[in-house]
Amino acid sequence: MPIGLVSTAFPLAVLLGVRFSPEKWIWKIPFYWGIVHIGMVAEAVLMITPIFKFGPEWDLWDSYSLRWGYYLLFELLGSKMIPPHLRKPMSHESFRYGGWAWIVFHIVVIVTIFLMGVYTGITLF
């Protein structure tokens, strides 16, 4: 297991997520959804390299579920520990239809769902 990669990349993504997550929960969900999907594609790509292998008791669904739990837990803890003046939340207006975050979110989610479909097809056949 690549300890250096796991111990730096994942916590860095969590720190950036907590710092820049929107103020309202209705906008936090798509924000973290995009982050989780990017992380899952990175994990799937790392799986085909010799440095990262899953054991038989672990799969991508476990990672996906735990990533959601991890991000939401640290969002709750971060909102209690980090004062509002140290956070830089994204504007909720950017997540509305046609905003830059709306466009980025949809590109990320559509592309990652397509890529995971391709991955599933490759692993089944």
Sequence and secondary structure as in RCSB ss.txt:
>XXXX:A:sequence
MPIGLVSTAFPLAVLLGVRFSPEKWIWKIPFYWGIVHIGMVAEAVLMITPIFKFGPEWDLWDSYSLRWGYYLLFE
LLGSKMIPPHLRKPMSHESFRYGGWAWIVFHIVVIVTIFLMGVYTGITLF
>XXXX:A:secstr
  HHHHHHHHHHHHHHHHHH  SSHHHHHHHHHHHHHHHHHHHHHHHTSTT    TT  HHHHHHHHHHHHHHHH
HHHHHHS GGG     GGGGSTTSHHHHHHHHHHHHHHHHHHHHHHHHH 
